[in-house]
Amino acid sequence: MSDWVEIHRGEEPLIVSFPHTGSDIPAEIEARMASPWLARKDADWHVEKLYDFAAARGATTVRTPFSRSVIDVNRDPSGASLYPDQATTGLCPVETFDGEQLYRDGEEPNEAEIAVRRAQWFDPYHTAISAEIERLRTAHSQVVLYDAHSIRSRIGRLFDGELPHLNIGSFDGTSCAPELTATVEEPCAASAFSHVLNGRFRGGWTTRHYGAPDSGIHAIQMELACRGYLDEPLEAKPENWPADYDPGRAAPMCALLAKILDACLTYARSTP
């Protein structure tokens, strides 16, 4: 384990990855940024707390404490856009989701620096995920990789209107078996929360890269709208964002997520 990859190893055939819950930024990088708050604005706030039950269920978890503004470990390392013709952010973002400038003029990372950041932070994160998949595949014929995310409900630059509470991504049915998608959708449909399959967020690089259902590796992404588990302001400002985590407020979402992970485990265990 390195300082920038946190791993909890379980023995069940489920890996939960947290690529965007970190807010750490090295001082030498933060000094070049326009605003410490903007640099952390787009984190997946408190998502690791929502899933703190996962380890008790025997799941493996992989997390980086570093901010996505340093490097986004859920982007294509080649720099290719995951969503062509749609607004998005890059491997080493230079703007927020809302289009605000992250760096002071002339301080943006160049190609050489991006390559260094990739080797220092991106590659170890994915080496860890690959190693955990390989470890679990020695004991299980099927493994589920569940990529856990959240995002503000309203970001006009990225999507129109308000996102559903639960946004499931299977990269249009290619990153996991349809039976797994169905077993994840079932508790969502039975809940008080709205959901969509392969809507605006169909799965990031992690889901697309590792998903190989014919080889027994099923990758699925869950993007939560923040209002489903915290008091999300209509407009994010330094004085109101990120909102505090309230376990009581988040309890209904946590209960649903527990059912979803249990469904993932049931699928993985029952598949020969």
N, C-alpha and C positions, 0 to 999 in steps of 0.2 A: 504494500500500500504506500502511495506517495502522499505528499502534502496536498495534492490537487485532485486525488481520486479517493473517495471514501467508499469502502466496500464492506458490506455485512454479508457473510456467506451463510446461506441456508441450504437445505438438502432437497427441498421440494422443486418440482420442475417449473419454477416461475422466477423470472428476473424482473424487478421494477427499476427502471432507470429514471434519474432526475437530472436532466441536462441543464436546466435553467433556474434552479432554486437558489443558486449562489449569488452573493453580492460582493465578494472580495475582489479588489482591484489592486494590483501592485502599485506602490506609491509613485514609481517613476512613470507609469502610464496615466494614473489619475491626475498627475500634475499637468498633463497636456490636454486634459479634457475641459470642455466648456463649463460643466457643472457636475459635481458629484451626484446630485439628485437625478439629473437626466441620465447619467451613466448607469443608474440602477433602476430607473423607472419601469423598464419592461421585464423585470425579473418575474418568475413564476412564484409569486409571493405565497409562502406558507404551505406550499404543496407537499413538502416532505412531512409536515405535521399532519396533514389529512390522512396520510398513508402510514402513520407510525405503528399501525397494527400489523403491517406486512411481515415484519421479522418474526413475530409470534406465530405466524401461520407457516413459517418455514421458507419464506421467500428470500431470495438474494436481492440486495439493493445495491445500486451503483450510483454515486452522486459526486458532482464536483462542486466545491464551495466557491469557485470563481465565477464572476459575472459573465453573462453572455456578451457584454460589451468588450471584454478582453478577447474572447474568441467564442464563437457559437459552435458547440460540439454537436449540434443537430443540423448543421448545414453541410452541403456537398463540399469536401475539402478542395475540389478543383475550382471552386468559385462559381460554378454553374448555378443558375437560379432553380429552386425547387418549384417555383410557380411562375413560369414564363408569362409575360404580358400582365402580371399582377404585381402590385407593390409588395416588397419584402425587404428583409435586411440580409447582409452578407456574412461571410465567414468571420471577418473582423469588422463589425458594423461601424459605419461612420455617421449614422443618423438613427434616431429613435423610430418606433413604429409610426409616430405621428409626423415624422419628417424633420424633427429638430436636430440641429447639428450637434454631434457628440464631442468633436475635437475643436480646439482653437484653430484658427486659420493657419494652414501650413504644418500642422502637427499630426495629420492623419498618418496611419501606418502605411509604409510602402510595401512593395512585393517581398523584399528581403525580410522585413520585420514580420510580415504575415507568415512567411515560411518558418521563422524562428518560433513564433507563437504556436504554430501548428505542431511543430516537433515537441515543444515543451508542455503543451496542455491538451491539444486535440488528440494526438496519437496515443498518449498513455490512457486517456479515457476509453478509447475504443479498443485498445489492447486489453484493458480490463474486462470490457463487455465480452469480447471474443473469447477470452480465457474462461469466463464464467459459463458461457454457453457450452464450450468444449467440456468443461468439468461436469456439468449437469447431464450432458448428452451421454456420458459414460455410464450413467445410472438410469436414464430415462429415454424412452424412444421418442418422446415429444417434449419440447420445451416452449414455453410462452415467454416472449419478451414484451413487457408492457411499458410503454414510454409515457411517463406522467407529466402533464403540462397544465398550465392555466394562462389565461389572458384576459385583459379587460373586456367587458361586454360590448363596448362601443368604441371602435377606432375607425373613423370614417375613411382614412387613407387605405386601410386594408380590406374593409368590407362594409357593405351597406347595412344600416339598421343595427339590430341587436342580435348577437349570437344566441343560439340555443344554449341551455345550461351545459349540456354534454355533447361534445363533438368527437365522434368516433372516426378514426382513420385507419383504413386497411389498404390504402393505395389502390382504390377501386377494385378491391377483392383479390389483389395479387400477393399481399404480404402475409396472409394467414388463411387458414381454411375457412370456408363459409360457415361451417358449424361453430367455429369459435366466435365469429362475428355475431351469429345468431344468439349464442349463449351470453354474450356481453350485452346485446341489445335488449334481451328479455327483461332483466331487472330495471333497465333504464325506462322501458316502455311502461312498466308497472308502477313507476315512481311518480312523484309530483313534479319532477323536473322534466323540461323539454329536452329532446335529443335529436341528433341528425347523424346519418352515416355518410361519410365521404362528401361532406359539404365543403365549406371554405377551406377546411384543414383536413387533408386526406392522408396525412402522415409525412413526417419529415425525413431527413436523410437516414436516421437510425432505423426507422420502420422499413424504409425502402431497401436499405443496404443489407439488413440481416434477415428480413423475411424470406424464408425459403420453405414453404409448407410441404413441398414434395420431399424435402430432406428432414422434416420433423421440427423445423424451427418456425414458429408462428409469431410474427411481430405485429403489434397493434398499438395505436396511439390513442390517448384520451386527452383531449383539450377541454378543460373546464372553463366556463365563463365565471369570472371572479364573484359575481353577485350571487352565485349559488352557495357560497360558503363564507362570505364576509360582506360587510356593509360597504359596498362599492360606490364612490361618489360619481355624479354625472360627469364631472371633469376632474381629472387627476391633477393635483397641484402639490407643491412641496408641503403645504400645511395639512393636507388630508390623505396623502398617498406615500407609502403603502398604509392601508388600513390595518389596525391591530387585529391580531388573531384572537378570536373568542371561541373557545371549545364548545360552549353551549350553542352559539350561533351556527357553528360548523357541523354540529352533531348529525342533522339529517343527511347532509352530504357524505359524512364519514360512514354512516350506516349503509348508504347505498354503495359506496366504493368498496366496502367490505364484501357486500354481496357480489359485486363485479369481480373482485379478485378471487373469491371463492368459486365463482363460475369458471374463471380461467384455470384454476387448479383442478376442478372437477373434469374439465375438458382434457387437460394434459394427462391426468392420471388414468382416464378411462380409454384413451386412445392407444390401441396396441402398437 
